[in-house]
Amino acid sequence: MSDERSSNQPNLLFLYADQHRADVLGSAGNAIVATPHLDRLAAEGVLFDQAWTESPICQPARASMLTGRYPNDHGVLGNFAGDCLPEWDTFPRRLQDAGYTTATIGKTHFDSWPMTAEPGTPPPSEEFIGSFGFDHVVEEFDRYVHVGDQLTPYMRFLDEHGELETYRDVIRDNFRGGDRHWNGVTSPLPQELDLTCFLADEAQQWVGRQSGDRPWMLHLSFVQPHVPLIGDPIWADYYAGAQIERTAPAEPTADNEAWAQQLMFMRNHSQSHMMSDEFVLAGARQYYAMVSLIDQRVGDLLAQLERTGQLDNTWIVYCADHGEMLGDHGVMAKMNFYRSSVRVPLIVRPPGGTDGRVETAPVQAFDVAATLLDAGSAAPLDGAPARSLVPMVTGDGVAREAALSMIRMRPDLTTWHAVTDGEWRATFSADTGEAVELFDLVSDPDEAANRVSDPAAADELAGMAALLAATLEAV
């Protein structure tokens, strides 16, 4: 590993959100949400409008981002499928080998703790997280974890400010699995004590400690806007009267028994019987509040980089692990391949910026891993299908033919594969090869008419099946 900074090695800032859907950005055409700083990144970079997550659920998506591989390759197909393995070839470790100082601040979810752990089992250690290629670790978790006995850095921070029990009370009242799981409520804590602000403060302090002798890579991984839907008081007040419409009302049906089980799992998890427009709107307002606070703190970090003369020597990437349904198609959360769940916001801004544009060709979220390695002049991940987006940002890249996503919610449920070419989207059983969904994304962007049994779309379905098979075979 080199101890000196190479002249062609910029800093790398990887901003990663949890459950941020692609269309809740001003630069994506959303006239309600306030995201001026992310919109600035888009105006000075490239917004990838058809970026797909490798899996519409946390842990497999994050394992894919870490390794540049699809879930069927690294083996983590659900949140209960086991831990990431330190011996994996990972992009942070490659950056370390290229001379970078690396840090992760926020949620990694490389371990399935606490979902598969015995009660009382401690969370993954900083040493475990660091073994994937990070010199500095501040690990945080979904806010449900904060009602447990294990103290995280954020919980200790709140305890120091005398607000831990106040915070835990509101999390308990909106706890996973209860009848208030999808409630939209305003946090009792002041904005400066919000989890997003805690993580952003940690990130700014770490950046401020870097001497400039070596290039750095910061993975700032916000826990929000993941549920519970709790915004800070300032942004919650900003959106208190906002009218946020559900964009895709058609509810899915299934003729395939295995797919019907998947849909039932989604509906039960979403508590779909509660999904009135008023209920969803209250949650959406808090969701937008969480997004805007992330944007606000991204702005603070950009201002710090400008003030210290680092902005023009820093690649900046903003992405998310997956989206959020927000009541679309009658469900909340993710776990499906509708656009609200499978598409993620992806913005890449090179040092000094470029003419802002929107790229409509399909890309994979894990292309971020290859992009950061390329930008940092680091060796690529061996045999990984992730592709650098640097050539597309500079204007001479070749687009993918297709993007894939896959999921298995429980060991007793079917594994599903989805594929898109940007114009059509199809879903297949990985076990039988049977198709259960086919949508024309051009004429039916809300994915209301499932044409999987339509004879007039037989050629398109066959084309999607061939595209999926060819992409999987190449992997």
C-alpha positions as CSV (number, residue, x, y, z in Angstrom):
1,M,0.0,0.0,0.0
2,S,1.4,3.4,-0.9
3,D,2.0,6.0,1.8
4,E,2.0,9.0,-0.5
5,R,-0.7,10.6,-2.5
6,S,-0.6,10.0,-6.2
7,S,-1.3,13.1,-8.3
8,N,-4.2,11.3,-10.1
9,Q,-6.0,10.1,-7.0
10,P,-8.9,12.3,-6.0
11,N,-10.9,12.0,-2.8
12,L,-14.0,9.8,-3.0
13,L,-17.2,10.7,-1.2
14,F,-19.9,8.0,-1.3
15,L,-23.2,9.1,0.1
16,Y,-25.6,6.2,0.6
17,A,-29.2,6.4,1.9
18,D,-31.5,3.7,3.1
19,Q,-34.8,3.3,1.3
20,H,-34.7,6.5,-0.7
21,R,-36.9,6.1,-3.8
22,A,-35.6,7.5,-7.1
23,D,-38.4,10.0,-7.7
24,V,-38.2,11.8,-4.4
25,L,-35.6,14.3,-5.8
26,G,-36.2,17.7,-7.3
27,S,-33.8,16.9,-10.1
28,A,-35.9,13.8,-10.9
29,G,-38.9,16.0,-11.5
30,N,-40.5,16.1,-8.1
31,A,-41.9,19.5,-7.5
32,I,-42.7,19.0,-3.9
33,V,-39.6,17.7,-2.2
34,A,-36.8,20.1,-1.3
35,T,-33.4,18.7,-2.3
36,P,-31.4,21.7,-3.5
37,H,-28.0,20.2,-2.7
38,L,-28.6,16.8,-4.3
39,D,-30.1,18.7,-7.2
40,R,-26.8,20.7,-7.4
41,L,-24.9,17.4,-7.6
42,A,-27.1,16.3,-10.5
43,A,-26.7,19.7,-12.2
44,E,-22.9,19.3,-12.0
45,G,-22.8,15.6,-12.8
46,V,-25.0,12.8,-14.2
47,L,-28.3,11.6,-12.9
48,F,-28.8,8.0,-13.8
49,D,-32.6,7.7,-14.2
50,Q,-32.8,3.9,-14.6
51,A,-30.5,2.7,-11.8
52,W,-31.7,-0.6,-10.4
53,T,-30.8,-2.1,-7.1
54,E,-29.5,-5.7,-7.2
55,S,-32.1,-6.6,-4.6
56,P,-35.0,-4.6,-3.2
57,I,-34.1,-5.2,0.4
58,C,-31.3,-4.0,2.6
59,Q,-28.7,-6.7,3.3
60,P,-28.4,-8.3,-0.2
61,A,-28.3,-4.9,-1.8
62,R,-25.5,-3.8,0.5
63,A,-23.6,-7.0,-0.1
64,S,-23.8,-6.4,-3.8
65,M,-22.6,-2.8,-3.4
66,L,-19.6,-4.1,-1.4
67,T,-18.6,-6.8,-3.8
68,G,-19.9,-5.6,-7.2
69,R,-21.7,-9.0,-7.5
70,Y,-25.3,-10.1,-7.8
71,P,-27.0,-11.8,-4.8
72,N,-27.0,-15.2,-6.5
73,D,-23.2,-14.9,-6.7
74,H,-22.4,-13.7,-3.2
75,G,-25.2,-15.8,-1.7
76,V,-27.0,-13.2,0.4
77,L,-30.6,-13.2,-1.0
78,G,-32.5,-11.8,2.0
79,N,-32.0,-10.2,5.4
80,F,-32.0,-13.6,7.0
81,A,-29.6,-15.3,4.6
82,G,-26.4,-15.0,6.7
83,D,-23.5,-12.6,7.1
84,C,-21.2,-11.0,4.6
85,L,-17.8,-12.6,4.6
86,P,-14.6,-10.7,5.4
87,E,-12.6,-12.8,2.9
88,W,-14.7,-11.4,0.0
89,D,-13.0,-9.2,-2.5
90,T,-14.4,-5.7,-1.7
91,F,-14.1,-2.3,-3.2
92,P,-13.0,-0.6,0.1
93,R,-10.1,-3.0,0.5
94,R,-9.0,-2.4,-3.1
95,L,-9.0,1.3,-2.3
96,Q,-6.9,0.7,0.8
97,D,-4.4,-1.3,-1.4
98,A,-4.3,1.7,-3.7
99,G,-3.3,4.0,-0.9
100,Y,-6.6,5.4,0.3
101,T,-7.6,6.1,3.9
102,T,-11.1,4.7,4.2
103,A,-14.0,5.3,6.6
104,T,-17.6,4.0,6.9
105,I,-19.9,6.1,9.1
106,G,-23.5,4.9,9.4
107,K,-25.3,1.7,8.5
108,T,-23.5,-1.1,6.7
109,H,-25.8,-4.1,7.4
110,F,-23.0,-6.5,6.5
111,D,-24.2,-8.7,9.4
112,S,-27.7,-10.1,9.8
113,W,-27.7,-9.0,13.5
114,P,-30.0,-8.7,15.4
115,M,-32.5,-10.6,13.2
116,T,-30.8,-14.0,13.3
117,A,-28.9,-13.6,16.6
118,E,-29.8,-15.0,20.0
119,P,-31.1,-12.4,22.4
120,G,-28.2,-10.6,24.2
121,T,-25.8,-11.2,21.4
122,P,-23.7,-8.1,20.9
123,P,-23.7,-6.2,17.6
124,P,-20.9,-6.8,15.0
125,S,-17.7,-5.2,16.2
126,E,-15.8,-2.3,14.6
127,E,-13.1,-4.8,13.9
128,F,-15.5,-7.0,11.9
129,I,-16.8,-4.1,9.9
130,G,-13.3,-2.8,9.4
131,S,-12.1,-6.1,8.0
132,F,-14.0,-5.3,4.8
133,G,-11.6,-2.5,4.1
134,F,-12.3,0.4,6.4
135,D,-9.7,2.2,8.6
136,H,-12.3,4.1,10.6
137,V,-15.7,2.7,11.6
138,V,-18.8,4.3,13.2
139,E,-21.4,1.6,12.8
140,E,-25.1,2.4,13.2
141,F,-28.3,0.4,12.7
142,D,-32.0,0.6,11.9
143,R,-33.7,2.7,14.5
144,Y,-35.6,-0.4,15.8
145,V,-32.3,-1.5,17.2
146,H,-32.3,1.5,19.5
147,V,-35.0,0.0,21.8
148,G,-32.7,-2.9,22.7
149,D,-30.1,-3.4,25.4
150,Q,-27.0,-2.9,23.2
151,L,-25.9,0.7,23.1
152,T,-24.8,2.0,19.7
153,P,-22.8,5.2,19.2
154,Y,-25.9,7.2,18.5
155,M,-27.6,5.9,21.7
156,R,-24.6,6.9,23.8
157,F,-24.7,10.3,22.1
158,L,-28.4,10.8,23.1
159,D,-27.7,9.5,26.6
160,E,-25.0,12.2,27.0
161,H,-27.7,14.8,26.0
162,G,-30.3,13.4,28.3
163,E,-32.6,12.4,25.4
164,L,-32.2,8.6,25.1
165,E,-35.4,7.6,26.8
166,T,-37.5,10.3,25.1
167,Y,-36.2,8.9,21.7
168,R,-36.7,5.3,22.6
169,D,-40.3,5.9,23.7
170,V,-41.2,7.2,20.2
171,I,-39.5,4.3,18.5
172,R,-41.3,1.8,20.8
173,D,-44.6,3.4,20.0
174,N,-43.9,2.9,16.3
175,F,-42.1,-0.5,16.5
176,R,-41.7,-3.0,13.7
177,G,-44.6,-5.4,13.5
178,G,-47.1,-3.4,15.6
179,D,-50.3,-1.8,14.3
180,R,-48.5,1.6,14.2
181,H,-45.5,0.4,12.2
182,W,-46.2,2.8,9.3
183,N,-47.4,5.8,11.3
184,G,-46.1,9.1,10.3
185,V,-45.0,11.0,13.4
186,T,-42.8,13.9,14.2
187,S,-39.7,13.4,16.3
188,P,-39.7,14.9,19.8
189,L,-35.9,15.6,19.5
190,P,-34.5,18.8,18.1
191,Q,-33.1,18.6,14.6
192,E,-29.5,18.8,15.8
193,L,-30.0,15.5,17.7
194,D,-31.5,13.6,14.8
195,L,-29.7,10.4,13.7
196,T,-29.0,12.0,10.3
197,C,-27.3,15.0,11.9
198,F,-25.3,12.7,14.3
199,L,-23.9,10.8,11.3
200,A,-23.2,13.9,9.3
201,D,-21.4,15.5,12.2
202,E,-19.2,12.4,12.6
203,A,-18.5,12.5,8.9
204,Q,-17.5,16.2,8.9
205,Q,-15.3,15.7,11.8
206,W,-13.5,12.8,10.1
207,V,-13.0,14.7,6.9
208,G,-11.7,17.6,8.9
209,R,-9.0,15.3,10.5
210,Q,-7.6,14.2,7.1
211,S,-4.2,15.7,6.6
212,G,-4.1,15.7,2.8
213,D,-1.1,13.5,2.6
214,R,-3.2,10.5,1.4
215,P,-6.4,10.4,-0.6
216,W,-9.5,9.4,1.4
217,M,-12.7,7.5,0.7
218,L,-15.7,8.2,2.9
219,H,-18.7,5.9,2.9
220,L,-21.4,8.0,4.7
221,S,-24.4,5.7,5.0
222,F,-27.5,7.4,6.3
223,V,-30.0,5.2,8.2
224,Q,-32.9,7.3,6.9
225,P,-35.4,7.6,5.2
226,H,-36.0,4.0,6.2
227,V,-39.0,3.5,8.5
228,P,-40.1,4.3,11.1
229,L,-41.5,7.4,9.4
230,I,-40.3,10.0,11.8
231,G,-39.0,13.3,10.6
232,D,-37.3,16.1,12.5
233,P,-39.5,18.9,13.8
234,I,-38.3,21.6,11.3
235,W,-38.7,19.6,8.1
236,A,-41.9,17.9,9.4
237,D,-43.4,21.4,9.8
238,Y,-42.3,22.3,6.3
239,Y,-44.2,19.4,4.8
240,A,-47.2,19.5,7.2
241,G,-49.5,20.8,4.5
242,A,-47.9,19.1,1.5
243,Q,-50.2,17.2,-0.8
244,I,-48.2,14.1,-1.9
245,E,-50.1,11.8,-4.2
246,R,-49.7,8.1,-4.5
247,T,-48.4,7.6,-8.0
248,A,-49.4,4.0,-8.9
249,P,-52.8,2.9,-7.5
250,A,-53.2,-0.5,-9.3
251,E,-52.9,-3.4,-6.9
252,P,-51.2,-6.5,-8.2
253,T,-52.9,-9.9,-8.7
254,A,-51.4,-13.3,-9.3
255,D,-52.3,-16.5,-11.1
256,N,-49.1,-18.2,-10.0
257,E,-49.3,-19.8,-6.5
258,A,-45.7,-18.9,-5.6
259,W,-46.1,-15.3,-6.7
260,A,-49.4,-15.1,-4.8
261,Q,-47.5,-16.1,-1.7
262,Q,-44.9,-13.3,-2.3
263,L,-47.7,-10.8,-2.8
264,M,-49.4,-11.9,0.4
265,F,-46.1,-11.6,2.3
266,M,-45.8,-8.0,1.0
267,R,-49.4,-7.1,1.9
268,N,-49.1,-8.6,5.4
269,H,-45.8,-6.8,6.0
270,S,-47.4,-3.6,4.8
271,Q,-50.5,-4.0,6.8
272,S,-52.3,-3.1,3.6
273,H,-55.7,-3.0,5.3
274,M,-54.5,0.3,6.9
275,M,-53.4,1.9,3.6
276,S,-56.0,4.8,3.4
277,D,-54.9,7.8,1.4
278,E,-54.8,9.9,4.7
279,F,-52.7,7.3,6.5
280,V,-50.2,7.1,3.6
281,L,-50.0,10.9,3.2
282,A,-49.1,11.3,6.9
283,G,-46.2,8.8,6.4
284,A,-45.1,10.4,3.1
285,R,-44.8,13.8,4.7
286,Q,-42.4,12.4,7.3
287,Y,-40.6,10.5,4.6
288,Y,-40.0,13.7,2.6
289,A,-38.9,15.4,5.8
290,M,-36.2,12.7,6.3
291,V,-35.0,13.1,2.7
292,S,-34.8,16.9,3.0
293,L,-32.7,16.6,6.2
294,I,-30.3,14.3,4.4
295,D,-30.1,16.8,1.7
296,Q,-29.5,19.7,4.2
297,R,-26.6,17.8,5.7
298,V,-25.1,16.9,2.3
299,G,-25.1,20.6,1.7
300,D,-23.1,21.2,4.9
301,L,-20.6,18.6,3.8
302,L,-20.3,20.2,0.3
303,A,-19.7,23.6,1.9
304,Q,-16.9,22.1,4.0
305,L,-15.3,20.6,0.9
306,E,-15.5,24.0,-0.9
307,R,-14.2,25.9,2.1
308,T,-11.2,23.6,2.4
309,G,-10.5,23.5,-1.3
310,Q,-11.3,19.8,-1.7
311,L,-14.5,19.9,-3.8
312,D,-12.6,20.2,-7.1
313,N,-10.6,17.1,-6.2
314,T,-13.4,14.9,-5.0
315,W,-15.6,12.4,-6.9
316,I,-19.1,12.4,-5.3
317,V,-21.6,9.7,-5.6
318,Y,-25.1,9.6,-4.1
319,C,-27.1,6.4,-4.2
320,A,-29.5,4.2,-2.0
321,D,-29.8,0.5,-1.4
322,H,-33.4,0.4,-2.6
323,G,-36.6,2.4,-2.8
324,E,-39.8,2.7,-0.8
325,M,-43.4,2.0,-2.1
326,L,-45.2,4.7,0.0
327,G,-48.5,3.1,-0.6
328,D,-48.0,2.6,-4.4
329,H,-49.8,-0.6,-5.5
330,G,-51.4,-0.9,-2.1
331,V,-48.1,-1.7,-0.2
332,M,-45.4,0.0,1.8
333,A,-41.7,-0.9,2.1
334,K,-39.9,-2.7,-0.8
335,M,-39.6,-6.4,-1.5
336,N,-40.8,-6.1,-5.1
337,F,-39.7,-4.9,-8.5
338,Y,-42.1,-2.0,-9.1
339,R,-40.3,1.2,-9.9
340,S,-40.9,2.7,-6.5
341,S,-39.0,-0.2,-4.9
342,V,-36.4,-1.3,-7.4
343,R,-35.2,2.0,-8.8
344,V,-32.7,4.1,-6.8
345,P,-31.4,7.6,-7.0
346,L,-27.9,7.6,-8.5
347,I,-25.9,10.8,-9.1
348,V,-22.3,10.9,-10.0
349,R,-20.4,14.2,-9.9
350,P,-16.8,14.3,-11.0
351,P,-14.2,16.7,-9.6
352,G,-14.9,20.2,-10.8
353,G,-18.3,19.1,-12.1
354,T,-19.5,18.6,-15.7
355,D,-22.5,19.7,-17.7
356,G,-25.4,18.2,-15.9
357,R,-27.4,15.6,-17.8
358,V,-29.8,12.7,-17.3
359,E,-28.7,9.2,-18.5
360,T,-31.7,7.0,-19.3
361,A,-30.0,3.7,-20.1
362,P,-30.2,1.0,-17.4
363,V,-27.3,0.8,-14.9
364,Q,-26.8,-1.3,-11.7
365,A,-26.4,0.3,-8.3
366,F,-23.3,-1.8,-7.7
367,D,-21.7,0.0,-10.7
368,V,-20.9,2.5,-8.0
369,A,-18.2,0.1,-6.6
370,A,-16.5,-0.2,-10.0
371,T,-16.8,3.6,-10.5
372,L,-15.1,4.4,-7.2
373,L,-12.3,2.0,-8.0
374,D,-11.8,3.5,-11.5
375,A,-11.9,7.0,-10.2
376,G,-9.3,6.2,-7.6
377,S,-7.0,4.3,-10.0
378,A,-7.5,1.1,-7.9
379,A,-7.5,-2.4,-9.2
380,P,-11.0,-3.7,-10.2
381,L,-12.8,-6.5,-8.4
382,D,-11.8,-9.8,-9.9
383,G,-14.5,-11.2,-12.2
384,A,-17.2,-8.9,-10.8
385,P,-19.9,-7.8,-13.2
386,A,-20.0,-4.2,-11.8
387,R,-19.0,-1.7,-14.5
388,S,-17.4,1.7,-14.0
389,L,-19.7,4.7,-14.8
390,V,-16.7,7.0,-15.3
391,P,-16.8,6.6,-19.1
392,M,-20.5,7.4,-19.1
393,V,-19.9,10.5,-17.0
394,T,-17.1,11.6,-19.3
395,G,-19.3,11.0,-22.3
396,D,-17.8,8.0,-24.1
397,G,-19.2,5.0,-22.2
398,V,-21.3,2.1,-23.5
399,A,-24.6,1.4,-21.7
400,R,-25.7,-1.9,-20.4
401,E,-28.3,-3.9,-22.3
402,A,-30.2,-4.8,-19.1
403,A,-30.3,-4.4,-15.4
404,L,-31.2,-7.2,-13.0
405,S,-32.6,-7.5,-9.5
406,M,-33.4,-10.6,-7.3
407,I,-34.8,-11.5,-4.0
408,R,-35.8,-14.3,-1.6
409,M,-37.7,-13.1,1.4
410,R,-37.5,-16.3,3.4
411,P,-36.0,-19.8,2.9
412,D,-39.4,-21.2,2.3
413,L,-40.3,-18.7,-0.4
414,T,-39.3,-18.7,-4.1
415,T,-36.3,-16.8,-5.4
416,W,-37.4,-14.2,-7.9
417,H,-35.4,-12.6,-10.7
418,A,-36.4,-9.4,-12.5
419,V,-34.9,-7.8,-15.7
420,T,-35.4,-4.6,-17.5
421,D,-34.0,-3.1,-20.8
422,G,-35.4,0.3,-19.8
423,E,-38.5,-0.2,-21.9
424,W,-39.9,-3.5,-20.6
425,R,-39.7,-5.2,-17.2
426,A,-40.3,-8.8,-16.4
427,T,-40.3,-11.1,-13.3
428,F,-39.4,-14.8,-13.4
429,S,-39.2,-17.6,-10.9
430,A,-35.6,-18.5,-10.4
431,D,-36.8,-22.1,-9.6
432,T,-39.0,-22.8,-12.5
433,G,-38.3,-20.1,-15.0
434,E,-42.0,-19.2,-15.1
435,A,-42.8,-15.5,-15.9
436,V,-45.2,-13.8,-13.5
437,E,-44.9,-10.1,-14.5
438,L,-44.4,-8.2,-17.7
439,F,-44.9,-4.4,-18.0
440,D,-44.5,-2.0,-20.9
441,L,-42.7,0.8,-19.1
442,V,-43.1,3.3,-22.0
443,S,-46.8,3.1,-22.4
444,D,-47.6,2.0,-18.8
445,P,-45.1,3.7,-16.5
446,D,-47.3,3.1,-13.5
447,E,-47.0,-0.7,-14.2
448,A,-50.8,-1.0,-14.0
449,A,-51.3,-3.6,-16.7
450,N,-49.5,-6.9,-16.2
451,R,-49.2,-8.3,-19.8
452,V,-47.5,-11.6,-18.9
453,S,-50.5,-13.6,-20.3
454,D,-51.1,-11.2,-23.3
455,P,-50.4,-13.1,-26.6
456,A,-49.7,-9.7,-28.2
457,A,-46.7,-9.3,-25.9
458,A,-45.3,-12.8,-26.3
459,D,-42.3,-11.7,-28.3
460,E,-41.4,-9.1,-25.7
461,L,-41.7,-11.7,-22.9
462,A,-39.5,-14.0,-24.8
463,G,-37.0,-11.2,-25.3
464,M,-36.9,-10.5,-21.6
465,A,-36.4,-14.1,-20.8
466,A,-33.5,-14.3,-23.3
467,L,-32.0,-11.1,-21.9
468,L,-32.2,-12.4,-18.3
469,A,-30.6,-15.7,-19.3
470,A,-27.8,-14.1,-21.3
471,T,-27.0,-11.7,-18.4
472,L,-26.9,-14.5,-15.8
473,E,-24.8,-16.7,-18.1
474,A,-22.3,-13.9,-18.5
475,V,-22.1,-13.6,-14.7
